[in-house]
Amino acid sequence: MKSLTAFGLFAVTAMLVFYALEKRSPWFVLAFAFSCLLGSAYGFLQGAWPFGIVEFIWAGVAVRRWWLVYWLKDK
């Protein structure tokens, strides 16, 4: 397995795991956002720039959800 393929597998697996755990803690939402950034990097590195753009947008959406959940949770 090439290292780029392994990186992509890691990024997508992390996205799946952190998405499944999001309801347990706002920090899993932030981890999901970071794994979306990894997926975006993978998309750009392997030449699938539409995938890279969509994953980058998903990362922004996840950071916004984390911000709303984490900062408005106790208020």
PDB file of N, CA, C and O in Angstrom:
ATOM      1  N   MET A   1       0.844  -1.174   0.000  1.00  0.00           N
ATOM      2  CA  MET A   1       0.000   0.000   0.000  1.00  0.00           C
ATOM      3  C   MET A   1       0.894   1.243   0.000  1.00  0.00           C
ATOM      4  O   MET A   1       1.839   1.341   0.782  1.00  0.00           O
ATOM      5  N   LYS A   2       0.587   2.161  -0.865  1.00  0.00           N
ATOM      6  CA  LYS A   2       1.356   3.407  -0.936  1.00  0.00           C
ATOM      7  C   LYS A   2       1.035   4.278   0.274  1.00  0.00           C
ATOM      8  O   LYS A   2      -0.038   4.176   0.867  1.00  0.00           O
ATOM      9  N   SER A   3       1.981   5.128   0.620  1.00  0.00           N
ATOM     10  CA  SER A   3       1.799   5.969   1.811  1.00  0.00           C
ATOM     11  C   SER A   3       0.637   6.953   1.631  1.00  0.00           C
ATOM     12  O   SER A   3      -0.064   7.247   2.600  1.00  0.00           O
ATOM     13  N   LEU A   4       0.418   7.461   0.431  1.00  0.00           N
ATOM     14  CA  LEU A   4      -0.705   8.372   0.209  1.00  0.00           C
ATOM     15  C   LEU A   4      -2.035   7.654   0.403  1.00  0.00           C
ATOM     16  O   LEU A   4      -2.970   8.217   0.973  1.00  0.00           O
ATOM     17  N   THR A   5      -2.122   6.427  -0.064  1.00  0.00           N
ATOM     18  CA  THR A   5      -3.343   5.629   0.131  1.00  0.00           C
ATOM     19  C   THR A   5      -3.567   5.351   1.610  1.00  0.00           C
ATOM     20  O   THR A   5      -4.698   5.427   2.089  1.00  0.00           O
ATOM     21  N   ALA A   6      -2.512   5.032   2.334  1.00  0.00           N
ATOM     22  CA  ALA A   6      -2.628   4.791   3.777  1.00  0.00           C
ATOM     23  C   ALA A   6      -3.085   6.052   4.500  1.00  0.00           C
ATOM     24  O   ALA A   6      -3.910   5.987   5.412  1.00  0.00           O
ATOM     25  N   PHE A   7      -2.547   7.196   4.092  1.00  0.00           N
ATOM     26  CA  PHE A   7      -2.961   8.467   4.685  1.00  0.00           C
ATOM     27  C   PHE A   7      -4.448   8.713   4.445  1.00  0.00           C
ATOM     28  O   PHE A   7      -5.161   9.119   5.363  1.00  0.00           O
ATOM     29  N   GLY A   8      -4.924   8.473   3.226  1.00  0.00           N
ATOM     30  CA  GLY A   8      -6.338   8.641   2.909  1.00  0.00           C
ATOM     31  C   GLY A   8      -7.213   7.696   3.710  1.00  0.00           C
ATOM     32  O   GLY A   8      -8.273   8.087   4.199  1.00  0.00           O
ATOM     33  N   LEU A   9      -6.771   6.450   3.846  1.00  0.00           N
ATOM     34  CA  LEU A   9      -7.521   5.480   4.646  1.00  0.00           C
ATOM     35  C   LEU A   9      -7.606   5.924   6.099  1.00  0.00           C
ATOM     36  O   LEU A   9      -8.661   5.819   6.725  1.00  0.00           O
ATOM     37  N   PHE A  10      -6.493   6.420   6.634  1.00  0.00           N
ATOM     38  CA  PHE A  10      -6.490   6.924   8.005  1.00  0.00           C
ATOM     39  C   PHE A  10      -7.448   8.101   8.163  1.00  0.00           C
ATOM     40  O   PHE A  10      -8.220   8.148   9.120  1.00  0.00           O
ATOM     41  N   ALA A  11      -7.402   9.048   7.232  1.00  0.00           N
ATOM     42  CA  ALA A  11      -8.242  10.245   7.321  1.00  0.00           C
ATOM     43  C   ALA A  11      -9.721   9.885   7.277  1.00  0.00           C
ATOM     44  O   ALA A  11     -10.507  10.385   8.082  1.00  0.00           O
ATOM     45  N   VAL A  12     -10.098   9.031   6.351  1.00  0.00           N
ATOM     46  CA  VAL A  12     -11.517   8.679   6.210  1.00  0.00           C
ATOM     47  C   VAL A  12     -11.981   7.823   7.386  1.00  0.00           C
ATOM     48  O   VAL A  12     -13.114   7.971   7.844  1.00  0.00           O
ATOM     49  N   THR A  13     -11.130   6.937   7.877  1.00  0.00           N
ATOM     50  CA  THR A  13     -11.483   6.132   9.050  1.00  0.00           C
ATOM     51  C   THR A  13     -11.658   7.023  10.275  1.00  0.00           C
ATOM     52  O   THR A  13     -12.590   6.830  11.056  1.00  0.00           O
ATOM     53  N   ALA A  14     -10.771   7.993  10.447  1.00  0.00           N
ATOM     54  CA  ALA A  14     -10.893   8.928  11.572  1.00  0.00           C
ATOM     55  C   ALA A  14     -12.192   9.725  11.466  1.00  0.00           C
ATOM     56  O   ALA A  14     -12.864   9.953  12.471  1.00  0.00           O
ATOM     57  N   MET A  15     -12.543  10.143  10.262  1.00  0.00           N
ATOM     58  CA  MET A  15     -13.807  10.865  10.072  1.00  0.00           C
ATOM     59  C   MET A  15     -14.981  10.008  10.528  1.00  0.00           C
ATOM     60  O   MET A  15     -15.864  10.491  11.237  1.00  0.00           O
ATOM     61  N   LEU A  16     -14.996   8.759  10.132  1.00  0.00           N
ATOM     62  CA  LEU A  16     -16.087   7.855  10.493  1.00  0.00           C
ATOM     63  C   LEU A  16     -16.174   7.651  12.000  1.00  0.00           C
ATOM     64  O   LEU A  16     -17.257   7.721  12.580  1.00  0.00           O
ATOM     65  N   VAL A  17     -15.028   7.399  12.630  1.00  0.00           N
ATOM     66  CA  VAL A  17     -15.007   7.150  14.074  1.00  0.00           C
ATOM     67  C   VAL A  17     -15.452   8.386  14.847  1.00  0.00           C
ATOM     68  O   VAL A  17     -16.299   8.291  15.735  1.00  0.00           O
ATOM     69  N   PHE A  18     -14.889   9.543  14.515  1.00  0.00           N
ATOM     70  CA  PHE A  18     -15.240  10.751  15.265  1.00  0.00           C
ATOM     71  C   PHE A  18     -16.672  11.192  14.990  1.00  0.00           C
ATOM     72  O   PHE A  18     -17.315  11.762  15.871  1.00  0.00           O
ATOM     73  N   TYR A  19     -17.179  10.944  13.804  1.00  0.00           N
ATOM     74  CA  TYR A  19     -18.579  11.258  13.514  1.00  0.00           C
ATOM     75  C   TYR A  19     -19.492  10.404  14.389  1.00  0.00           C
ATOM     76  O   TYR A  19     -20.494  10.893  14.911  1.00  0.00           O
ATOM     77  N   ALA A  20     -19.147   9.134  14.548  1.00  0.00           N
ATOM     78  CA  ALA A  20     -19.959   8.237  15.375  1.00  0.00           C
ATOM     79  C   ALA A  20     -19.927   8.640  16.850  1.00  0.00           C
ATOM     80  O   ALA A  20     -20.882   8.375  17.581  1.00  0.00           O
ATOM     81  N   LEU A  21     -18.850   9.272  17.293  1.00  0.00           N
ATOM     82  CA  LEU A  21     -18.691   9.636  18.705  1.00  0.00           C
ATOM     83  C   LEU A  21     -19.101  11.073  19.026  1.00  0.00           C
ATOM     84  O   LEU A  21     -18.978  11.503  20.173  1.00  0.00           O
ATOM     85  N   GLU A  22     -19.583  11.816  18.043  1.00  0.00           N
ATOM     86  CA  GLU A  22     -19.865  13.248  18.236  1.00  0.00           C
ATOM     87  C   GLU A  22     -20.807  13.551  19.392  1.00  0.00           C
ATOM     88  O   GLU A  22     -20.637  14.569  20.063  1.00  0.00           O
ATOM     89  N   LYS A  23     -21.782  12.710  19.642  1.00  0.00           N
ATOM     90  CA  LYS A  23     -22.761  13.005  20.698  1.00  0.00           C
ATOM     91  C   LYS A  23     -22.184  12.837  22.103  1.00  0.00           C
ATOM     92  O   LYS A  23     -22.790  13.279  23.079  1.00  0.00           O
ATOM     93  N   ARG A  24     -21.030  12.210  22.209  1.00  0.00           N
ATOM     94  CA  ARG A  24     -20.420  11.983  23.517  1.00  0.00           C
ATOM     95  C   ARG A  24     -19.698  13.209  24.068  1.00  0.00           C
ATOM     96  O   ARG A  24     -19.639  13.406  25.282  1.00  0.00           O
ATOM     97  N   SER A  25     -19.152  14.027  23.179  1.00  0.00           N
ATOM     98  CA  SER A  25     -18.394  15.193  23.628  1.00  0.00           C
ATOM     99  C   SER A  25     -18.218  16.169  22.471  1.00  0.00           C
ATOM    100  O   SER A  25     -18.061  15.758  21.321  1.00  0.00           O
ATOM    101  N   PRO A  26     -18.244  17.460  22.780  1.00  0.00           N
ATOM    102  CA  PRO A  26     -17.960  18.442  21.726  1.00  0.00           C
ATOM    103  C   PRO A  26     -16.555  18.289  21.146  1.00  0.00           C
ATOM    104  O   PRO A  26     -16.304  18.705  20.015  1.00  0.00           O
ATOM    105  N   TRP A  27     -15.645  17.700  21.906  1.00  0.00           N
ATOM    106  CA  TRP A  27     -14.277  17.528  21.422  1.00  0.00           C
ATOM    107  C   TRP A  27     -14.211  16.524  20.272  1.00  0.00           C
ATOM    108  O   TRP A  27     -13.308  16.599  19.439  1.00  0.00           O
ATOM    109  N   PHE A  28     -15.154  15.592  20.221  1.00  0.00           N
ATOM    110  CA  PHE A  28     -15.207  14.680  19.081  1.00  0.00           C
ATOM    111  C   PHE A  28     -15.674  15.410  17.825  1.00  0.00           C
ATOM    112  O   PHE A  28     -15.299  15.041  16.712  1.00  0.00           O
ATOM    113  N   VAL A  29     -16.489  16.438  18.002  1.00  0.00           N
ATOM    114  CA  VAL A  29     -16.893  17.259  16.851  1.00  0.00           C
ATOM    115  C   VAL A  29     -15.669  17.978  16.291  1.00  0.00           C
ATOM    116  O   VAL A  29     -15.478  18.045  15.076  1.00  0.00           O
ATOM    117  N   LEU A  30     -14.849  18.510  17.182  1.00  0.00           N
ATOM    118  CA  LEU A  30     -13.630  19.182  16.744  1.00  0.00           C
ATOM    119  C   LEU A  30     -12.652  18.183  16.098  1.00  0.00           C
ATOM    120  O   LEU A  30     -11.989  18.503  15.111  1.00  0.00           O
ATOM    121  N   ALA A  31     -12.574  16.993  16.659  1.00  0.00           N
ATOM    122  CA  ALA A  31     -11.720  15.954  16.060  1.00  0.00           C
ATOM    123  C   ALA A  31     -12.246  15.561  14.677  1.00  0.00           C
ATOM    124  O   ALA A  31     -11.462  15.289  13.768  1.00  0.00           O
ATOM    125  N   PHE A  32     -13.555  15.530  14.520  1.00  0.00           N
ATOM    126  CA  PHE A  32     -14.141  15.263  13.209  1.00  0.00           C
ATOM    127  C   PHE A  32     -13.733  16.355  12.220  1.00  0.00           C
ATOM    128  O   PHE A  32     -13.396  16.063  11.072  1.00  0.00           O
ATOM    129  N   ALA A  33     -13.764  17.600  12.661  1.00  0.00           N
ATOM    130  CA  ALA A  33     -13.358  18.709  11.799  1.00  0.00           C
ATOM    131  C   ALA A  33     -11.904  18.552  11.363  1.00  0.00           C
ATOM    132  O   ALA A  33     -11.576  18.754  10.194  1.00  0.00           O
ATOM    133  N   PHE A  34     -11.041  18.193  12.303  1.00  0.00           N
ATOM    134  CA  PHE A  34      -9.630  17.998  11.970  1.00  0.00           C
ATOM    135  C   PHE A  34      -9.460  16.844  10.982  1.00  0.00           C
ATOM    136  O   PHE A  34      -8.661  16.936  10.050  1.00  0.00           O
ATOM    137  N   SER A  35     -10.205  15.766  11.182  1.00  0.00           N
ATOM    138  CA  SER A  35     -10.093  14.641  10.252  1.00  0.00           C
ATOM    139  C   SER A  35     -10.643  15.015   8.875  1.00  0.00           C
ATOM    140  O   SER A  35     -10.184  14.479   7.867  1.00  0.00           O
ATOM    141  N   CYS A  36     -11.626  15.931   8.815  1.00  0.00           N
ATOM    142  CA  CYS A  36     -12.088  16.436   7.518  1.00  0.00           C
ATOM    143  C   CYS A  36     -10.977  17.212   6.819  1.00  0.00           C
ATOM    144  O   CYS A  36     -10.829  17.128   5.600  1.00  0.00           O
ATOM    145  N   LEU A  37     -10.196  17.968   7.591  1.00  0.00           N
ATOM    146  CA  LEU A  37      -9.050  18.669   7.005  1.00  0.00           C
ATOM    147  C   LEU A  37      -8.027  17.677   6.462  1.00  0.00           C
ATOM    148  O   LEU A  37      -7.439  17.902   5.403  1.00  0.00           O
ATOM    149  N   LEU A  38      -7.815  16.586   7.181  1.00  0.00           N
ATOM    150  CA  LEU A  38      -6.916  15.548   6.685  1.00  0.00           C
ATOM    151  C   LEU A  38      -7.459  14.943   5.389  1.00  0.00           C
ATOM    152  O   LEU A  38      -6.708  14.703   4.444  1.00  0.00           O
ATOM    153  N   GLY A  39      -8.776  14.700   5.357  1.00  0.00           N
ATOM    154  CA  GLY A  39      -9.392  14.182   4.143  1.00  0.00           C
ATOM    155  C   GLY A  39      -9.279  15.167   2.990  1.00  0.00           C
ATOM    156  O   GLY A  39      -9.087  14.768   1.841  1.00  0.00           O
ATOM    157  N   SER A  40      -9.397  16.441   3.295  1.00  0.00           N
ATOM    158  CA  SER A  40      -9.238  17.471   2.274  1.00  0.00           C
ATOM    159  C   SER A  40      -7.820  17.467   1.722  1.00  0.00           C
ATOM    160  O   SER A  40      -7.615  17.537   0.510  1.00  0.00           O
ATOM    161  N   ALA A  41      -6.857  17.386   2.607  1.00  0.00           N
ATOM    162  CA  ALA A  41      -5.457  17.330   2.165  1.00  0.00           C
ATOM    163  C   ALA A  41      -5.233  16.111   1.278  1.00  0.00           C
ATOM    164  O   ALA A  41      -4.559  16.203   0.252  1.00  0.00           O
ATOM    165  N   TYR A  42      -5.789  14.984   1.666  1.00  0.00           N
ATOM    166  CA  TYR A  42      -5.663  13.778   0.859  1.00  0.00           C
ATOM    167  C   TYR A  42      -6.265  13.996  -0.533  1.00  0.00           C
ATOM    168  O   TYR A  42      -5.659  13.624  -1.538  1.00  0.00           O
ATOM    169  N   GLY A  43      -7.437  14.589  -0.589  1.00  0.00           N
ATOM    170  CA  GLY A  43      -8.078  14.839  -1.876  1.00  0.00           C
ATOM    171  C   GLY A  43      -7.221  15.698  -2.784  1.00  0.00           C
ATOM    172  O   GLY A  43      -7.071  15.400  -3.969  1.00  0.00           O
ATOM    173  N   PHE A  44      -6.659  16.761  -2.234  1.00  0.00           N
ATOM    174  CA  PHE A  44      -5.804  17.630  -3.046  1.00  0.00           C
ATOM    175  C   PHE A  44      -4.508  16.920  -3.457  1.00  0.00           C
ATOM    176  O   PHE A  44      -4.050  17.066  -4.591  1.00  0.00           O
ATOM    177  N   LEU A  45      -3.923  16.153  -2.534  1.00  0.00           N
ATOM    178  CA  LEU A  45      -2.664  15.474  -2.835  1.00  0.00           C
ATOM    179  C   LEU A  45      -2.811  14.406  -3.917  1.00  0.00           C
ATOM    180  O   LEU A  45      -1.892  14.183  -4.706  1.00  0.00           O
ATOM    181  N   GLN A  46      -3.954  13.756  -3.950  1.00  0.00           N
ATOM    182  CA  GLN A  46      -4.119  12.702  -4.951  1.00  0.00           C
ATOM    183  C   GLN A  46      -4.755  13.207  -6.231  1.00  0.00           C
ATOM    184  O   GLN A  46      -4.958  12.437  -7.170  1.00  0.00           O
ATOM    185  N   GLY A  47      -5.075  14.506  -6.278  1.00  0.00           N
ATOM    186  CA  GLY A  47      -5.551  15.112  -7.512  1.00  0.00           C
ATOM    187  C   GLY A  47      -7.058  15.204  -7.656  1.00  0.00           C
ATOM    188  O   GLY A  47      -7.561  15.623  -8.699  1.00  0.00           O
ATOM    189  N   ALA A  48      -7.775  14.819  -6.624  1.00  0.00           N
ATOM    190  CA  ALA A  48      -9.239  14.910  -6.669  1.00  0.00           C
ATOM    191  C   ALA A  48      -9.663  16.199  -5.975  1.00  0.00           C
ATOM    192  O   ALA A  48     -10.200  16.169  -4.868  1.00  0.00           O
ATOM    193  N   TRP A  49      -9.419  17.332  -6.631  1.00  0.00           N
ATOM    194  CA  TRP A  49      -9.666  18.622  -5.988  1.00  0.00           C
ATOM    195  C   TRP A  49     -11.127  18.860  -5.624  1.00  0.00           C
ATOM    196  O   TRP A  49     -11.364  19.560  -4.640  1.00  0.00           O
ATOM    197  N   PRO A  50     -12.152  18.324  -6.355  1.00  0.00           N
ATOM    198  CA  PRO A  50     -13.525  18.522  -5.863  1.00  0.00           C
ATOM    199  C   PRO A  50     -13.740  17.883  -4.487  1.00  0.00           C
ATOM    200  O   PRO A  50     -14.418  18.450  -3.630  1.00  0.00           O
ATOM    201  N   PHE A  51     -13.158  16.701  -4.286  1.00  0.00           N
ATOM    202  CA  PHE A  51     -13.232  16.041  -2.980  1.00  0.00           C
ATOM    203  C   PHE A  51     -12.535  16.895  -1.926  1.00  0.00           C
ATOM    204  O   PHE A  51     -13.044  17.053  -0.816  1.00  0.00           O
ATOM    205  N   GLY A  52     -11.379  17.441  -2.269  1.00  0.00           N
ATOM    206  CA  GLY A  52     -10.643  18.289  -1.333  1.00  0.00           C
ATOM    207  C   GLY A  52     -11.426  19.525  -0.930  1.00  0.00           C
ATOM    208  O   GLY A  52     -11.412  19.922   0.235  1.00  0.00           O
ATOM    209  N   ILE A  53     -12.111  20.135  -1.894  1.00  0.00           N
ATOM    210  CA  ILE A  53     -12.914  21.325  -1.598  1.00  0.00           C
ATOM    211  C   ILE A  53     -14.097  20.981  -0.693  1.00  0.00           C
ATOM    212  O   ILE A  53     -14.367  21.688   0.277  1.00  0.00           O
ATOM    213  N   VAL A  54     -14.793  19.902  -1.012  1.00  0.00           N
ATOM    214  CA  VAL A  54     -15.960  19.510  -0.211  1.00  0.00           C
ATOM    215  C   VAL A  54     -15.545  19.161   1.215  1.00  0.00           C
ATOM    216  O   VAL A  54     -16.224  19.548   2.167  1.00  0.00           O
ATOM    217  N   GLU A  55     -14.451  18.443   1.371  1.00  0.00           N
ATOM    218  CA  GLU A  55     -13.986  18.102   2.723  1.00  0.00           C
ATOM    219  C   GLU A  55     -13.564  19.344   3.497  1.00  0.00           C
ATOM    220  O   GLU A  55     -13.766  19.417   4.709  1.00  0.00           O
ATOM    221  N   PHE A  56     -12.984  20.314   2.810  1.00  0.00           N
ATOM    222  CA  PHE A  56     -12.611  21.565   3.467  1.00  0.00           C
ATOM    223  C   PHE A  56     -13.858  22.299   3.968  1.00  0.00           C
ATOM    224  O   PHE A  56     -13.861  22.850   5.069  1.00  0.00           O
ATOM    225  N   ILE A  57     -14.904  22.300   3.160  1.00  0.00           N
ATOM    226  CA  ILE A  57     -16.169  22.924   3.574  1.00  0.00           C
ATOM    227  C   ILE A  57     -16.759  22.187   4.762  1.00  0.00           C
ATOM    228  O   ILE A  57     -17.239  22.816   5.705  1.00  0.00           O
ATOM    229  N   TRP A  58     -16.728  20.842   4.728  1.00  0.00           N
ATOM    230  CA  TRP A  58     -17.237  20.056   5.860  1.00  0.00           C
ATOM    231  C   TRP A  58     -16.463  20.366   7.132  1.00  0.00           C
ATOM    232  O   TRP A  58     -17.039  20.400   8.220  1.00  0.00           O
ATOM    233  N   ALA A  59     -15.171  20.590   7.001  1.00  0.00           N
ATOM    234  CA  ALA A  59     -14.376  20.947   8.182  1.00  0.00           C
ATOM    235  C   ALA A  59     -14.873  22.262   8.777  1.00  0.00           C
ATOM    236  O   ALA A  59     -14.986  22.393   9.995  1.00  0.00           O
ATOM    237  N   GLY A  60     -15.169  23.233   7.916  1.00  0.00           N
ATOM    238  CA  GLY A  60     -15.706  24.507   8.404  1.00  0.00           C
ATOM    239  C   GLY A  60     -17.058  24.352   9.076  1.00  0.00           C
ATOM    240  O   GLY A  60     -17.321  24.978  10.102  1.00  0.00           O
ATOM    241  N   VAL A  61     -17.908  23.525   8.505  1.00  0.00           N
ATOM    242  CA  VAL A  61     -19.223  23.260   9.103  1.00  0.00           C
ATOM    243  C   VAL A  61     -19.049  22.609  10.475  1.00  0.00           C
ATOM    244  O   VAL A  61     -19.741  22.968  11.428  1.00  0.00           O
ATOM    245  N   ALA A  62     -18.134  21.661  10.573  1.00  0.00           N
ATOM    246  CA  ALA A  62     -17.912  20.976  11.847  1.00  0.00           C
ATOM    247  C   ALA A  62     -17.322  21.911  12.896  1.00  0.00           C
ATOM    248  O   ALA A  62     -17.694  21.831  14.067  1.00  0.00           O
ATOM    249  N   VAL A  63     -16.415  22.789  12.500  1.00  0.00           N
ATOM    250  CA  VAL A  63     -15.860  23.757  13.459  1.00  0.00           C
ATOM    251  C   VAL A  63     -16.964  24.678  13.961  1.00  0.00           C
ATOM    252  O   VAL A  63     -17.002  25.016  15.144  1.00  0.00           O
ATOM    253  N   ARG A  64     -17.847  25.079  13.082  1.00  0.00           N
ATOM    254  CA  ARG A  64     -18.972  25.926  13.503  1.00  0.00           C
ATOM    255  C   ARG A  64     -19.873  25.188  14.488  1.00  0.00           C
ATOM    256  O   ARG A  64     -20.308  25.765  15.485  1.00  0.00           O
ATOM    257  N   ARG A  65     -20.157  23.902  14.210  1.00  0.00           N
ATOM    258  CA  ARG A  65     -20.982  23.112  15.141  1.00  0.00           C
ATOM    259  C   ARG A  65     -20.279  22.974  16.483  1.00  0.00           C
ATOM    260  O   ARG A  65     -20.922  23.075  17.528  1.00  0.00           O
ATOM    261  N   TRP A  66     -18.955  22.742  16.470  1.00  0.00           N
ATOM    262  CA  TRP A  66     -18.209  22.652  17.722  1.00  0.00           C
ATOM    263  C   TRP A  66     -18.294  23.962  18.483  1.00  0.00           C
ATOM    264  O   TRP A  66     -18.531  23.971  19.692  1.00  0.00           O
ATOM    265  N   TRP A  67     -18.102  25.067  17.778  1.00  0.00           N
ATOM    266  CA  TRP A  67     -18.151  26.388  18.409  1.00  0.00           C
ATOM    267  C   TRP A  67     -19.510  26.603  19.083  1.00  0.00           C
ATOM    268  O   TRP A  67     -19.578  27.044  20.230  1.00  0.00           O
ATOM    269  N   LEU A  68     -20.573  26.291  18.372  1.00  0.00           N
ATOM    270  CA  LEU A  68     -21.914  26.493  18.932  1.00  0.00           C
ATOM    271  C   LEU A  68     -22.180  25.575  20.117  1.00  0.00           C
ATOM    272  O   LEU A  68     -22.759  26.002  21.116  1.00  0.00           O
ATOM    273  N   VAL A  69     -21.764  24.323  20.014  1.00  0.00           N
ATOM    274  CA  VAL A  69     -22.015  23.362  21.088  1.00  0.00           C
ATOM    275  C   VAL A  69     -21.120  23.651  22.294  1.00  0.00           C
ATOM    276  O   VAL A  69     -21.588  23.659  23.433  1.00  0.00           O
ATOM    277  N   TYR A  70     -19.845  23.885  22.042  1.00  0.00           N
ATOM    278  CA  TYR A  70     -18.891  24.057  23.140  1.00  0.00           C
ATOM    279  C   TYR A  70     -19.094  25.383  23.863  1.00  0.00           C
ATOM    280  O   TYR A  70     -19.082  25.425  25.094  1.00  0.00           O
ATOM    281  N   TRP A  71     -19.278  26.445  23.125  1.00  0.00           N
ATOM    282  CA  TRP A  71     -19.368  27.753  23.755  1.00  0.00           C
ATOM    283  C   TRP A  71     -20.772  28.097  24.240  1.00  0.00           C
ATOM    284  O   TRP A  71     -20.927  28.923  25.140  1.00  0.00           O
ATOM    285  N   LEU A  72     -21.777  27.489  23.671  1.00  0.00           N
ATOM    286  CA  LEU A  72     -23.147  27.795  24.107  1.00  0.00           C
ATOM    287  C   LEU A  72     -23.741  26.718  24.997  1.00  0.00           C
ATOM    288  O   LEU A  72     -24.885  26.838  25.435  1.00  0.00           O
ATOM    289  N   LYS A  73     -22.967  25.653  25.275  1.00  0.00           N
ATOM    290  CA  LYS A  73     -23.456  24.524  26.063  1.00  0.00           C
ATOM    291  C   LYS A  73     -23.856  24.940  27.471  1.00  0.00           C
ATOM    292  O   LYS A  73     -24.916  24.541  27.953  1.00  0.00           O
ATOM    293  N   ASP A  74     -23.027  25.736  28.140  1.00  0.00           N
ATOM    294  CA  ASP A  74     -23.272  26.100  29.533  1.00  0.00           C
ATOM    295  C   ASP A  74     -23.916  27.461  29.686  1.00  0.00           C
ATOM    296  O   ASP A  74     -24.053  27.947  30.809  1.00  0.00           O
ATOM    297  N   LYS A  75     -24.307  28.079  28.620  1.00  0.00           N
ATOM    298  CA  LYS A  75     -24.841  29.437  28.714  1.00  0.00           C
ATOM    299  C   LYS A  75     -26.329  29.458  28.593  1.00  0.00           C
ATOM    300  O   LYS A  75     -26.937  30.527  28.652  1.00  0.00           O
TER     301      LYS A  75
END
